[in-house]
């Protein structure tokens, strides 16, 4: 069974802090949605609201259209994987996985069968008799996931599930966890501050800022069509440059700007200074050139004092890119340029 989750106009105050400010979000059955934001944005509080660990000041929370705001955590049919995994050190792996069934007073034979099934699902067959202390970080995470799924919940909640893993293992587990979620088909809400993790695993990503949702969209649409400069800068590296009439402004203040162009570093390429350029081009002085394995990272400083980052293939002649010399980069495909319209000017009060 998988559940449709609906969060409607939820407000939460902790002490003197208004942590959630009218958050509304619908998650479809079987969908993987990630709450992404900086520390203090309210994402973990929202997850706790769904889990039943945090009461709300106002608003509504429904599972398949049924209001669950008054239900305690154990009555919500929700599985949770905490950042620390919270495995019981005195129990075996099998006992940890079967614990939700023990709490529900299910027969021992059923508990053993479900534990074996869940451990096979997370690719840890034959490890039921091990203890958590003998497992690697990735294995402990899989055990925690198996335990969360053991009672066949309708919703799976993941609280920073990769935070304790090193980079290489984190990337492996992103793929593995996505595989498991797709196979089970469970509605999943995850919390992270890692942009790559959110883009890799999610059907949709919900960007949070200061207790509110800024934009909810597919990873590609968020990356390519951010609603504002905050989303553009938060979700990957972006060059944000003032525009007017479909061209980039070169003046320092940009007072005539009618919008902000979002240019991703990988969409820019280096061109000779004397080559005719399309509208979307930038010139500047080279500040830094760094080798990053498969690419070069080039930093320019424009005459207006703005930093522009360009990701270049290793086939370029790096010897010609000398710090202190001039360079020009262009985006040849206008479809790759997203312009965020400037907010409307506030009317000037007229004295009467």
Secondary structure as UniProt FT lines:
FT   STRAND          5..14
FT   TURN            15..16
FT   STRAND          17..27
FT   TURN            29..30
FT   STRAND          32..36
FT   TURN            39..40
FT   HELIX           43..51
FT   STRAND          58..63
FT   TURN            64..65
FT   STRAND          66..67
FT   TURN            69..70
FT   HELIX           73..75
FT   STRAND          78..81
FT   TURN            83..84
FT   TURN            89..90
FT   HELIX           93..103
FT   TURN            104..105
FT   HELIX           108..121
FT   TURN            122..123
FT   TURN            125..126
FT   TURN            128..129
FT   HELIX           132..134
FT   HELIX           137..150
FT   STRAND          155..159
FT   TURN            161..164
FT   HELIX           167..184
FT   STRAND          187..192
FT   HELIX           195..201
FT   STRAND          204..209
FT   TURN            210..211
FT   STRAND          212..217
FT   HELIX           219..224
FT   HELIX           229..234
FT   STRAND          239..244
FT   TURN            245..246
FT   STRAND          247..248
FT   TURN            255..256
FT   STRAND          259..263
FT   HELIX           265..267
FT   STRAND          269..271
FT   TURN            273..274
FT   STRAND          281..291
FT   STRAND          295..301
FT   TURN            303..304
FT   STRAND          307..313
FT   TURN            314..315
FT   HELIX           318..320
FT   TURN            323..324
FT   STRAND          326..330
FT   HELIX           334..336
FT   STRAND          338..341
//
